Amino acid sequence: MVTVDPMPSPATLPARADVVIVGAGPVGLCAAILLAGRGLRSIVLERHDAPYPQPRAVHLDDEVLRILDRAGVGADFRRISRPGKGLRLVDARLRTLAMFRRSESADRSLPAASMFHQPDLELLLRSRVADLPEIHLACGYEYDGFTDIPGGVRVRAHRTKGATAEDVDARYLLGCDGARSTVRDHIGARMQDLGFDQRWVVMDVEVATGVRSWGGIDQVFDAYRAGTYMQIDDRRHRWEFRLRDGERGADFADPHVMRAVIRPWLDDPEHTELTVIRCVEYAFRAMISDRWRRGRVFLAGDAAHVTPPFVGQGLGSGLRDVANLSWKLAAHAAGAPDEVLDTYAAERAPHTRALILRAVMIGRAMTSTTIRARALRTLLLPRAERVPGLSTLATSSVTPALVPSRLVWGARADRRGMLFPYEIPGGATAGGCLVETSGRPDAALARLARRHGLLWVSGWRGPAPSMLRRWSGGRRFLLVRPDGTVAAGHRGRRRAAASLARYAATLAPAATADLEPARVTGVS
């Protein structure tokens, strides 16, 4: 168990900050940490005095673990989490219909899936926040609203145990205040319904021994009682079941009812000792905001999107949001044009929508009661392991590439928009990096990269260089952004140099406006 001393709120809020963040959940805290790594001061407003004690998110993939590494908590997170072994499709009697073992991450240094207890992660993040003077965590403060001012916003807040309002002038405001986001309301955004709305009960239970767990996730395909089971750690387990008409989530808190529905997983259903952590009814919905930004105000996490949990990307998508946005805010604060901020929603919204629709597809396959759906379950599921591409879809942690933007370009084969599968030391705090995969150093490109504030990585000294060369698809040069996204990939030196110049000109046009194209390219 992770522990951290309570963090007292400041007597009053600082009058100024670079960023005000509303919400001190994992997304808001991670945003503050990433911003601090780039020198931006933030105030995090949180209406509750203490972290939320109940578990919510329980899964993160290796792509998101890279973000935790950049936030400085990755190693500690791996100590409080356990690798997930994959996915098993079962019927109501736990007979295996298909088994998908989890594939390894690209560099084999991280588990492709990790199971964890969310309160432990929040304490890790708070402990990290306590070490960073750039962050003021203001617990017990309620966000009231904002007004636009020249060069930023004026944010008003008050203590939850008092009525006196305080104002903070900031360059940016970031709403990480959840699915009922007040910030979202204040920028005039509305949630778009993506056509999924089901009632489920979620049961988090401690069981010392006697649970039949294979270390992965069970998805129960059953028209009467669709469900999910996952082991979180040595003692904690989670079961989720769809509620039928007339049922309430509170009904399942009765030990007799709970034992009846989880009976197939218990060695001794009548005598296994269960300690209920929580039993709560949830509405599993699929929604995405029609607007992610208004001026210098942004949304992230559940404030911008809500997904059914069937692909385990709820919290992960929120952390991807702030990884994408934080370095762009820093670049904008340093002089980058507004178009750089436009790329946030342009990149994140389609990516998030694709993951939500993937979750909706799985949820419908699990729960639909139509004759066609029943037939598909009967005919397809026992053969699912042999369906081309389905195993990869079920086990791979690789998410879709970002769509092209001012900061992502080139052909699909260039790996543009994909996440670079390795961590580059220092890459998250630089302006990005140019990775040369062949092991043949190029002095001219190295000088050009450093001139524009990018790291130059000549060859690859990390794990499995041959895997990187295969992953790059023969591209000798990969331009990698601070959030790990490949902006562009090239086989030749000239195009790599042109991409460097284009990237630098996008982020700092004033600094590159006087450079002639031949001088910027610098190679032949």
C-alpha positions in Angstrom: 0.0 0.0 0.0 1.3 3.4 -0.9 1.0 6.1 1.7 1.6 9.9 1.6 1.2 12.6 4.2 -1.9 14.8 3.8 -1.1 17.8 1.6 -2.4 21.0 3.3 -4.0 23.5 0.9 -2.5 27.0 0.7 -4.1 29.6 3.0 -5.0 31.5 -0.2 -4.6 30.8 -3.9 -1.6 32.3 -5.7 -2.7 35.3 -7.7 -1.1 34.0 -11.0 -0.2 30.7 -12.6 0.5 29.4 -16.1 -2.3 26.8 -15.9 -5.3 26.3 -13.6 -6.4 22.7 -13.6 -9.9 21.8 -12.3 -9.9 18.3 -10.8 -7.2 16.4 -8.9 -7.9 12.9 -10.2 -5.2 11.0 -12.0 -5.7 13.0 -15.2 -5.5 16.4 -13.6 -2.5 15.4 -11.4 -0.6 13.9 -14.3 -1.3 17.1 -16.3 0.3 19.2 -13.6 3.3 17.0 -13.4 3.9 17.0 -17.1 3.5 20.7 -17.2 6.0 21.2 -14.4 8.5 19.1 -16.3 8.4 21.8 -19.0 8.6 24.7 -16.5 5.0 25.7 -16.3 3.4 26.6 -12.9 0.0 25.2 -12.2 -2.8 25.4 -9.6 -4.9 22.3 -9.2 -8.4 23.0 -7.8 -10.0 20.0 -6.1 -13.2 20.3 -4.1 -12.6 17.3 -1.9 -10.1 17.4 0.9 -8.8 13.8 0.4 -8.3 11.5 -2.6 -11.3 9.5 -3.6 -10.9 6.2 -1.7 -12.8 3.8 -3.9 -11.4 1.9 -6.9 -12.5 2.9 -10.4 -10.0 2.4 -13.2 -8.1 -0.9 -12.9 -6.2 -1.3 -16.3 -3.5 0.6 -18.2 -1.6 -0.5 -21.2 2.1 -0.1 -22.0 1.5 3.0 -24.2 0.1 4.7 -21.1 2.8 3.4 -18.9 5.2 5.4 -21.0 3.3 8.5 -19.9 3.7 7.5 -16.2 7.4 7.1 -16.9 7.6 10.6 -18.2 5.7 11.8 -15.1 8.3 10.1 -12.9 6.0 7.5 -11.3 6.4 4.6 -13.8 8.8 2.5 -11.7 6.7 2.9 -8.5 3.6 2.1 -10.5 5.1 -1.2 -11.7 5.6 -2.1 -8.1 2.0 -1.6 -7.1 0.5 -3.3 -10.3 0.5 -6.7 -11.8 0.7 -7.8 -15.5 -2.5 -8.9 -17.1 -2.1 -12.2 -19.0 -4.7 -11.6 -21.7 -8.4 -12.2 -22.5 -10.6 -15.3 -22.3 -14.1 -15.4 -23.9 -16.3 -17.7 -21.8 -20.0 -18.7 -21.5 -22.1 -18.5 -18.4 -20.5 -21.8 -17.0 -17.0 -20.5 -17.7 -16.4 -22.8 -20.5 -13.7 -21.3 -22.7 -14.9 -20.2 -26.1 -11.6 -18.5 -27.1 -8.3 -17.6 -25.4 -6.1 -14.7 -26.3 -2.8 -14.5 -24.5 -1.5 -11.0 -24.1 1.2 -10.1 -26.6 4.4 -8.5 -25.3 5.0 -4.7 -25.7 7.2 -3.8 -28.6 10.4 -3.5 -26.6 9.5 -6.2 -24.1 10.5 -4.0 -21.1 6.9 -3.3 -20.1 3.9 -5.5 -19.6 1.4 -4.9 -22.4 -1.4 -4.7 -19.8 -1.2 -3.8 -16.1 -3.9 -4.2 -13.4 -3.9 -1.9 -10.4 -5.9 -0.3 -7.6 -6.7 3.3 -8.6 -6.3 4.8 -5.1 -2.7 3.6 -5.0 -2.0 5.4 -8.3 -3.5 8.6 -7.0 -1.3 8.5 -3.9 1.7 8.0 -6.1 0.8 11.0 -8.2 0.1 13.1 -5.1 3.5 12.1 -3.7 5.1 13.2 -6.9 3.2 16.5 -6.8 4.5 17.2 -3.3 8.0 17.1 -4.7 7.4 19.7 -7.4 7.4 23.4 -6.4 5.7 24.4 -9.7 2.5 22.8 -8.5 0.0 24.1 -6.0 -2.6 21.4 -5.1 -5.5 23.3 -3.6 -7.8 20.8 -2.0 -11.2 22.0 -0.6 -11.6 24.6 -3.4 -14.6 24.7 -5.7 -14.2 26.1 -9.2 -16.8 28.7 -10.0 -16.1 29.9 -13.5 -13.8 32.0 -15.7 -13.7 35.1 -17.8 -11.4 35.8 -20.7 -8.6 38.4 -20.2 -5.9 39.5 -22.5 -3.4 36.7 -22.9 -5.3 34.2 -20.8 -8.3 33.6 -18.4 -9.3 34.8 -14.9 -10.5 31.8 -12.9 -12.7 32.2 -9.9 -12.9 29.7 -7.0 -14.0 29.5 -3.4 -13.3 27.2 -0.5 -16.0 24.6 -0.1 -16.2 25.4 3.6 -16.4 29.2 3.1 -18.0 31.7 0.8 -15.1 34.0 0.0 -14.2 33.9 -3.7 -10.7 34.2 -5.0 -9.4 35.0 -8.5 -6.4 33.5 -10.3 -5.0 34.9 -13.6 -3.7 32.2 -15.8 -2.6 31.6 -19.3 -4.7 28.5 -19.7 -7.5 26.6 -18.0 -7.8 22.8 -18.2 -11.0 21.0 -17.2 -10.3 17.6 -15.8 -13.4 17.6 -13.7 -15.1 14.5 -14.9 -18.2 13.4 -16.8 -20.4 16.1 -15.1 -17.8 18.8 -16.0 -18.6 22.3 -15.1 -15.8 23.6 -17.3 -17.4 21.8 -20.3 -20.7 23.6 -19.6 -18.9 27.0 -19.3 -17.4 26.7 -22.8 -20.7 25.7 -24.3 -19.7 22.2 -25.2 -22.2 19.3 -25.2 -21.7 15.5 -25.1 -22.6 13.6 -28.3 -24.2 10.2 -27.6 -22.5 7.4 -29.6 -25.4 5.0 -29.1 -24.6 2.8 -26.1 -26.4 3.0 -22.7 -26.6 0.0 -20.4 -26.9 -0.5 -16.6 -24.3 -2.7 -15.0 -23.3 -3.5 -11.4 -19.6 -3.3 -10.5 -18.5 -5.4 -7.5 -15.0 -4.9 -6.0 -14.3 -7.7 -3.6 -11.4 -8.9 -1.5 -11.0 -12.7 -1.4 -8.0 -14.3 0.3 -8.1 -17.7 -1.5 -10.4 -19.8 -3.5 -10.9 -17.8 -6.7 -10.4 -19.6 -10.0 -8.3 -16.9 -11.8 -5.9 -17.5 -14.6 -4.4 -14.0 -14.3 -6.3 -12.5 -17.3 -9.7 -11.1 -18.0 -12.9 -13.2 -18.5 -15.5 -11.8 -20.8 -18.8 -13.6 -20.3 -20.8 -13.8 -23.5 -24.3 -14.7 -22.3 -27.6 -13.1 -23.4 -29.1 -13.5 -19.9 -26.1 -12.3 -17.8 -23.2 -10.8 -19.7 -20.3 -10.1 -17.4 -16.6 -9.4 -16.9 -14.2 -10.7 -14.3 -10.6 -9.6 -13.6 -8.1 -10.1 -10.9 -6.6 -6.8 -9.7 -3.9 -8.1 -7.2 -3.3 -11.0 -4.8 -6.6 -10.2 -2.9 -8.7 -7.8 -4.9 -11.0 -9.0 -7.7 -13.6 -7.2 -9.8 -16.8 -8.6 -11.3 -19.2 -6.6 -13.5 -22.6 -7.8 -14.7 -25.2 -6.3 -16.8 -28.4 -5.6 -14.9 -31.7 -6.9 -16.2 -35.0 -4.9 -16.2 -36.2 -4.5 -12.6 -32.8 -5.2 -11.0 -30.8 -2.6 -9.1 -27.1 -2.6 -8.3 -27.8 -2.4 -4.6 -29.5 -5.9 -4.8 -26.1 -7.5 -5.4 -24.7 -6.2 -2.2 -26.7 -9.0 -0.5 -24.1 -11.8 0.1 -26.5 -14.5 -1.1 -27.1 -12.7 -4.4 -23.4 -11.9 -4.9 -22.4 -15.4 -4.3 -24.9 -16.7 -6.7 -23.6 -14.6 -9.6 -19.9 -15.2 -9.0 -20.3 -18.9 -8.1 -18.6 -20.2 -11.2 -15.3 -18.5 -10.1 -15.3 -19.8 -6.5 -13.9 -23.1 -5.4 -16.2 -23.2 -2.4 -19.1 -20.8 -3.1 -20.8 -21.4 0.2 -17.8 -20.9 2.5 -15.4 -18.6 0.7 -15.0 -15.4 2.8 -15.8 -12.3 0.8 -15.1 -8.7 1.9 -17.0 -6.3 -0.3 -15.0 -3.1 -1.0 -17.9 -1.6 -3.0 -21.0 -2.7 -5.0 -22.3 0.1 -7.2 -24.6 0.5 -10.2 -23.1 2.2 -13.2 -24.5 3.5 -16.5 -22.1 2.3 -19.2 -22.3 5.0 -21.8 -20.4 6.1 -24.9 -20.1 9.9 -25.3 -17.7 12.4 -26.7 -17.7 16.2 -26.4 -18.5 18.2 -29.5 -15.9 20.7 -28.5 -12.6 20.2 -26.6 -11.4 23.8 -26.6 -12.6 27.4 -26.5 -9.8 29.9 -26.7 -7.4 29.1 -23.9 -9.8 26.7 -22.1 -9.4 22.9 -22.7 -11.1 19.7 -21.7 -9.4 16.4 -20.9 -10.4 13.0 -19.5 -14.0 12.2 -18.7 -14.8 15.9 -19.2 -14.2 15.3 -22.9 -15.2 11.6 -23.4 -16.9 8.7 -21.6 -16.5 5.1 -22.8 -17.9 1.7 -21.8 -15.0 -0.2 -20.0 -14.8 -3.2 -22.4 -11.3 -2.3 -23.8 -10.0 -0.8 -20.6 -9.2 2.6 -22.1 -11.2 5.0 -19.9 -8.4 6.4 -17.7 -5.8 5.7 -20.4 -7.5 8.0 -22.8 -7.5 10.8 -20.3 -3.8 10.4 -19.7 -3.2 10.3 -23.4 -5.1 13.7 -23.6 -2.8 15.5 -21.2 0.4 13.9 -22.7 -0.7 15.3 -26.0 -1.7 18.7 -24.7 1.0 19.5 -22.0 3.9 20.0 -24.3 1.8 22.0 -26.8 0.8 24.4 -24.0 4.5 24.8 -23.2 5.3 25.4 -26.8 2.5 28.0 -27.1 3.6 29.7 -24.0 7.0 30.0 -25.5 5.7 31.6 -28.7 4.2 28.8 -30.9 1.1 29.9 -32.9 -2.5 29.1 -32.0 -2.6 26.5 -34.7 -0.5 24.3 -32.5 -3.2 24.3 -29.9 -5.8 23.4 -32.6 -4.0 20.1 -33.2 -5.0 18.9 -29.7 -8.7 18.2 -30.5 -7.9 17.5 -34.2 -5.6 14.6 -33.1 -7.2 13.4 -29.9 -10.9 13.4 -30.8 -10.8 10.9 -33.7 -8.4 8.7 -31.7 -10.7 8.6 -28.7 -13.8 8.1 -30.8 -12.1 5.0 -32.5 -11.4 3.5 -29.1 -14.9 4.2 -27.8 -16.5 2.6 -30.8 -14.2 -0.4 -30.4 -15.6 -0.7 -26.8 -19.2 -0.3 -28.0 -18.6 -3.1 -30.6 -17.4 -5.5 -27.9 -20.2 -4.5 -25.5 -22.9 -5.1 -28.1 -21.4 -8.5 -29.1 -21.5 -9.5 -25.4 -25.0 -8.4 -24.7 -27.2 -8.3 -27.8 -30.2 -10.5 -27.6 -31.1 -10.6 -31.3 -31.3 -13.9 -33.1 -28.5 -12.7 -35.4 -26.2 -11.9 -32.4 -27.0 -15.2 -30.7 -26.1 -17.0 -33.9 -22.8 -15.1 -34.3 -21.9 -15.9 -30.7 -22.7 -19.6 -31.3 -20.8 -19.9 -34.6 -18.0 -17.3 -34.4 -16.8 -17.4 -30.8 -15.6 -21.0 -30.8 -13.5 -20.2 -33.9 -12.4 -16.7 -32.8 -8.8 -17.7 -32.2 -8.5 -18.6 -35.9 -10.1 -15.5 -37.3 -7.4 -13.4 -39.0 -6.6 -10.2 -37.1 -9.0 -10.9 -34.2 -6.3 -12.2 -31.9 -4.2 -9.1 -32.5 -7.3 -6.9 -31.9 -8.0 -8.7 -28.7 -4.5 -8.6 -27.2 -2.4 -5.9 -28.8 -2.0 -2.7 -26.8 -1.2 -0.7 -30.0 -3.9 1.9 -30.5 -4.8 3.7 -33.8 -2.4 6.2 -35.3 -3.2 9.9 -34.9 -4.8 11.5 -37.9 -2.6 13.9 -39.9 -2.3 17.4 -38.5 0.1 20.3 -38.6 2.3 18.2 -36.3 1.7 14.8 -38.0 2.3 14.2 -41.7 3.5 11.7 -44.3 2.2 8.4 -45.5 0.9 5.6 -43.2 4.0 3.5 -44.1 6.2 6.3 -42.6 4.8 5.4 -39.1 3.3 8.9 -38.9 0.9 9.3 -36.0 2.1 6.0 -34.3 3.6 6.0 -30.8 7.3 5.3 -30.7 7.6 2.0 -28.9 10.6 2.9 -26.7 11.3 5.5 -24.1 14.1 8.0 -25.0 15.8 9.5 -21.9 15.2 13.2 -21.9 12.9 13.1 -24.9 9.9 14.2 -23.0 11.5 17.4 -21.8 13.1 18.4 -25.1 11.3 19.8 -28.1 11.3 16.2 -29.5 14.0 14.0 -31.0 15.2 12.8 -34.3 16.0 9.0 -34.2 18.4 7.6 -36.8 17.8 3.9 -36.9 20.6 2.6 -39.2 23.6 3.2 -37.0 25.2 5.5 -39.6 25.6 8.9 -37.9 24.8 12.0 -39.9 26.6 15.1 -38.6 24.7 17.6 -40.7 21.3 16.4 -39.5 22.6 16.1 -35.9 23.6 19.8 -36.0 20.2 20.8 -37.5 18.3 18.8 -34.9 20.2 20.3 -32.0 19.8 23.8 -33.5 16.1 23.4 -33.3 16.1 22.1 -29.7 15.6 18.4 -30.5 17.6 15.5 -29.3 19.6 13.6 -31.8 19.6 9.8 -31.3 22.2 8.2 -33.6 21.5 4.5 -34.0 19.7 2.8 -31.2 21.4 1.8 -28.0 18.2 0.7 -26.3 16.8 -2.8 -26.1 16.4 -4.9 -29.4 17.7 -2.5 -32.0 16.8 -5.0 -34.7 13.1 -4.8 -33.5 13.2 -1.0 -33.9 14.5 -1.3 -37.5 11.7 -3.7 -38.3 9.2 -1.5 -36.6 10.3 1.5 -38.5 9.6 -0.3 -41.8 12.9 0.7 -43.3 12.6 4.4 -42.3 16.1 5.6 -41.4 14.9 8.7 -39.7 12.0 9.1 -37.3 10.9 12.5 -36.0 9.5 11.9 -32.6 7.5 14.5 -30.6 7.8 14.9 -26.8 4.6 12.9 -26.3 6.1 9.9 -28.1 4.2 10.4 -31.4 6.0 9.9 -34.6 5.5 13.2 -36.5 7.1 11.9 -39.7 9.4 9.1 -40.9 11.8 9.1 -43.9 14.2 6.9 -45.7 16.4 9.7 -47.0 18.4 12.6 -45.4 16.9 15.4 -47.5 13.3 14.7 -46.6 14.3 14.2 -43.0 16.0 17.6 -43.0 12.9 19.1 -44.6 10.7 17.6 -41.9 12.9 19.0 -39.2 12.6 22.4 -40.7 8.8 22.1 -41.1 8.4 20.9 -37.5 10.6 23.7 -36.1 8.8 26.3 -38.3 5.4 25.1 -37.0 6.4 25.4 -33.3 8.6 28.5 -33.6 7.9 30.3 -36.9 9.6 33.6 -35.8 12.8 31.8 -35.1 12.9 30.1 -38.5 11.4 32.8 -40.8 14.8 34.3 -41.8 16.3 31.0 -42.8 16.6 30.2 -46.5 15.3 26.8 -47.4 18.7 25.6 -48.6 20.3 26.6 -45.4 17.5 24.9 -43.4 17.9 21.7 -45.3 21.7 21.7 -45.1 22.1 18.4 -46.8 22.1 17.1 -50.4 
